[in-house]
């Protein structure tokens, strides 16, 4: 075996443990989003006043949005911990903060039991989860990016978005099992709670990461050069970030607009769309989502590998433009009422989005230097999530309600794709800002 092949094998062996741990931890964090999406109509009916079903769903998505709005605060907290104390420390704490509140949601009393306090407690749990997610996903992105070699940045860092989809696949499987086992009354009474309580498994993943993984060499080398801690003490990490790297922050935020809007529409909104708008049963809606999430995972790994071959900017710009062009026809197809039409319409959107999103981790990490990377990526990414992603499911539902056009959510894809395309056109690949 040649030295080059030996080096590739050695790198893969080193990365295997990192990838498996990060995927497991991040998947369990995002498993919550999947089960929340699948049971959004049930949660809306249990935790909010009895109005029309559509309004309850909008209220339920409002509680979902509260968690995303808290993410920028979590980004500052975990970004600071990650850049000053250590990448691993930030990752472990974020997993704990996601797993425990998610499990506790399975024990919350309903509106019928304690009135308006029920919705308040639900929103509070979502806020704590949002704080954790503010550092969890970006912590995983940076952890994978800094552990990988220069020519494999997209190939390995794409496992971060893969882990999100894995979480939704896991949520789909659990939700499907619960829907098969429980009838409607059992589902409302206790079935949905089981899915949330299972999240406690995440605490075991956090323990594994804490005991088995180390901080990336790139980060440790930066600390040895005393580039991080003195900057945080003398000038302040955040002041240094906003003063000297504001261009990078702005570019990451703009690049992430399609990520924010597209991801939460594809993963959170669509199960409800298939159920309330296209009028599929819960089981058919869940089956479509589960099948497409499996394809989503495959497309992401392929997209990461491809980006290292053809160039990150080229691939992202192409897929973004095509998303803007094909979003409306895709919605027309998935609204046809036929199972296969819904499956293929969503799959088209997922493929185009995966080619863009699989490259996002490597792209946004490359826009900032190591010493401010985690806090910068966390803040910019979560600003985009809060501003453009948190209310996307609500906007989609409201667009249909107020326009009467069941393809109206495609306008969100078109608008966010146009915004992101401008950022990608400006971006110079390989440059720190």
N, C-alpha and C positions, 0 to 999 in steps of 0.2 A: 504493500500500500504506500502511495506517495506521501510526502510530508504534508502536502496540501490537503489530501483526503483525511490524513490522520488529524490535522488541525480541525477540520470540519466535524469529525466524530467527537473530538475532545470538547469542542464548543457546544455541540448538541447535548453531550452528557452533562456539561455544566449547566446548561440552560434548562434541561428537562425538569429538574427539581424546582427551579425558580418558576417555570411556567405552570407546572402542576399546582404548586402552592398558591400562586397568584390567581389562577383560574378558579380554584376551589373557593378561595376567600371572597373574591369579587362576585362569583356566580351566586353564592349564598346571600350576598348583600342585595343583588338585583333580583333574586328569587321573589323577594317581597313585592317588587313592582309588578311582577307577572301575576301573582295571586290577587293583588289588589285590582289589577285590570280585569281579571276573569270574574271577580266577585263584586265589581263596581256597582252593578244594579242592586245586588243583595245588600251591600253595605249602605248604599243610598237609602234604601227602604227602612233599614234598621236604625240608622243614626241621625236621620234628618226628618223634619215634620212631613206628614203625609200630604203631598200635593200631587201634581201629575208626575208620571214616571220619568219623563224627560227632565223635569226640573230637579227631581231627586238625584238623577244621574249627574247633572251639572254640579249640584252641591257636593256630591261625592268626589268628583274630579277637582273641586275647589279645595277639599281637604288634601287631595293628592298634590295640588300645586303648592300648598303651604310648606310641605317638605322641601320642595325644590327652591322656594324663595329663601329658605334658611341656608342653602348650600354656599352662597358667597361668604357667609360668616364662618362656616366650617372650613372653607377654602383658606381663609386667613389663618385660622387656628392650626389646622393640620399642615398647611404650607410652611408656617413658621417652625413647627416642631420638626418637619421633615428636612428643612434646609439648615437648621441650627443643631438639633439634637441627633437626628438620624432618620433615614428613609424607612427602615424597618419599624422603628418605634411608632411612627405616624400610622403605618399600615395596620399594625396590630391593634392599636387603640380604636381605629375606625371600624374594624371588623366587630369588635366587642360592642361598640355603640350602635351598630346596626342590628346585630343578632338579638340582643336582649330586648330592646323596645318592640321589635317585630313580633317576638314570641309573646310579649305581654299584651299585644293587641288582641290576641286570641281570647283574652279574659275580660275585655272591656264590656261594661254594661251598655244596654241599648237605650234609645230615646224613650221607649215605652217604660223603661225601668227608672231612669233618672232625668228624663227630659233633656233640655238643651245642653246639660253637662256632658252628655254622651258625645255629641259632635265636638265639643271643646276638648275632651280627652283624646279623641281620635286625632284632631289637629295637633295637639301637643306631642303625641307619639310620632306623628309625621315630621314634626319640626326636629325632634331629636335624631330621627333617621336622616333628615336632610343635612344636619350638621355633620354626621358621619360620612355621608356620601360626598360632602364637600371636599373631603380629603381622600376617601377610599378609592374611587376610580382613578383620579389623577395620580394618587400615590402608586397605584398598580402600573399606570402608563409609564411613569418615570422610572420605576423600579426595573421594568422589563427593558426599557430603552437604554438605560445606563449599563445594564448587564450584558447587552448584546454588542457584537462587533460592528464596525462602521458600515460594512456592506450588507448587513442583515438587520438593520434597524427596523424596517417595515415588516420583514418576515417574522421577527420575534415579538415586536411590540403590538402587532395586530391581535395577539392572544388576549390583550386587554378587552377590546370590543367583543372578541369571541366569548370571553367569560360572561359578559352581559347577556349575550344571546343564550349562552348555556344556562344562565339563571332563569331566563324566560322559558327555555325548554323544560327545565326541571319543574318550574311552576306550572307549565302546561300539563306535564305528566301527572303531577299531584292533583291538579284541578280536574283533569279528566277522570282520574280514579275516584275522586270524591263525588263527581257528578254521576258516575256509574253506580256507585254504592248507595248514595243518598237520594231519596225522593225530595220533592220541593220543600215539604215541611221540615224534613230532617236537615236539609241544606241551610234553611233559615235559622233553625234552632241551634245546631252545633257544627254542621259539616264544614262551613267556611272557616270556623275557628281552628280546626285541626291543621289546616294549611299554614296558618300563622305560627302556631305553637311549635311546629317542626323546625322553625328557624333557629331554635336554640342550639342546633348542631353546629352553627357557625362559631360558637365559642371554642370548640375543639380545634377548628381550623386555625383560629387565632393563636392557640397554644402551640400548634405545630410551627407556624411561621416564626413565632417568638423564639423557639428553641432550635430550629433547624436551618434557618436562613441567615445570611449576612448582608450588610449594606454593600452596594455596588462599589467596585474599585475606583471608578471614575469619581464618585462622591467622596470616598475616603482620601483620594489623592488631593482633591480640592481642599478638604479640611486640613490636610497636612501642610498645604501651602498657606494656611491661615487666611483664606480668601472669604470665608463665610462668616465666622464668629466675630472677627474684628469689625467687619462691615456692619453687622447687626448691632454691635455695641457702640461704635463711634458715630455712625450716621443713622442707624436704624434700618433694618432689613426692608421694611415697606417703603420708607422714604427713598432709599437707594433704588428700589425697584421702580417706583413711579417717576423718579427724577431722571434716571438714566436708561430705563428700558420700557418707557411708555409706548414706543412704537411697536415693540414686540407684543405687549399686552393688547393693544388695539387690533393688531393683525390676527392674533389668536382668537380674539372675541369674534371678529368678522368672519374668519374662516370656519368657526364653529356654529354659525347661525343655522345652517342646514342640518348639522348634527343634532342641535337642540330640538328643532321643530320636527324634522323627519323621524328621528328615533322614537320620540314619544307618540307620534301618530301611528307609526307602524307597530309598535309593541304594546302601547297602553290603550290607544283609542280604538283600534280595529276590532277587537273582540266585541265591544259594545256596538260598533257600527254594523257589524254583521248581524247582531241580535236585534237591535231596535230599528235599524234603517232598512236593511236587506231582508229582515224577518226570517232569518235562520233560527232554528232552535239552539239552545245552549250547547248541545253536543256537537252539532255541525259547525257552529262558530268556533268552538274550541278545537275541533279537528283541523279546520283550515289554518288556524293560527299555529297549531303545533307542527303541522307539515311544513309550513313556510318558515318557521323558526329553525327547523332542521336544515333547510336549504340555506337560510341566512348564515348559519354557522359555517357551512362549507364555502359559501361565496366569500366570507371574510378571510379565511385562511388563504384561499386562492388569490384574493385581492392583495393581501400583504406580500405574498411571494411575487406577484406580478409587478407591484410597485417598485421593488428593488431592481427589476429588470428594465422597465420602460421609463422610470422616473416618477417621483411622487407627484410633482406639480402637473405633469401631462395627464396622468391617470385621473387625478382628482378633478381637474378642470373639465375633461371630457365627460366624465360621469355626471358632474353637476349640471352641465349644459343639457345633456340628454334627459336628466330628471325634470328640468323645467319644461322641456318640449313634450315629454310623454306622460306627465302626471295626469292631465285631464283625461286622455284616452284610456289610461289604466283604470281610473275611477269609473268611467263609463262601463268598462268590461266587468269590473268587480261588483258593480251594482245591477248587473243583468238579471240576478235572481237565480242563476244556475250555479251549482256548487263548483263546477270546473271553471266557470268564468270568474268567480270570486277568488278561487285559488290562483289562477294565472294572472289576474289583474294585480293582486297584492304581490305575487312573486316577481313580476316585472319591476315594480317599485323597489322591492327588496334587493334585487340584483344590482340595479343602478346605485342605490344607496350604499350597498356593501362595498362596491368598487371605490367609492369615495371615502367611506367611514373607516375602512380597514387601514387606510393610509394616514388618517388623522393623528394617531398617537406619535408616529415618527415625525410628522410634519410640524406639529405644534411644539414638541420637545426641542426640535432643532432651532426654533426661533429665539430661544433664550439661552444664556450661558449657564453652566452647572450651578454656580453659587446662588442664583435666584430662580432656578428652574422650577422647583416644586411649588413654591409659593406663587410664582408668576403664572404657571400653567393652571394651577388650582383656581386662582382668582379669576383669570380671564375665561377659562372654560365654564366656571360656575356662574359667572355673570351672564354668559350666553344662555346657559341652561335656565336660569331664573327669568331672564327677560324674554326669551323666545321659545323655551321649551315647556316651562311650568304650566302655562295656560293653553298650550296647543290643543290638548284634548277638549277643553272647554270651548275654545274658539271654533273647533271643528263642529261640535254639537250645536253651538249657537248659530253658525253660518247656515246650517241646514234648517234650523228652526225659523230663522228670520227671512231666509231667501226662498225656502221651499225647493232648493236645488240640491239633490242628494249627492251630486258630484262637487259641491262647493268646497269641501276640505282640500281638494286638489290645489286650490288657490294658495293655500299655505305652503305646499311644496314648491309651487312656482315662484312665489315671492322670496322664500328663504334661499332657493337655489340661485336666483338672480343676485341676491345680496352677497352670497358666498363666492359666486363667480368673479365678482369685482375684486374681492380680497385675494383670490388665487391669481388673478391677472397681475396684481401689484407685487405679490410675493416673489422674492428671489431665492430659489432653493439653495440650501446650504449656508445661508447667511444668518448670523446671530444679530438680534436687534436690541 
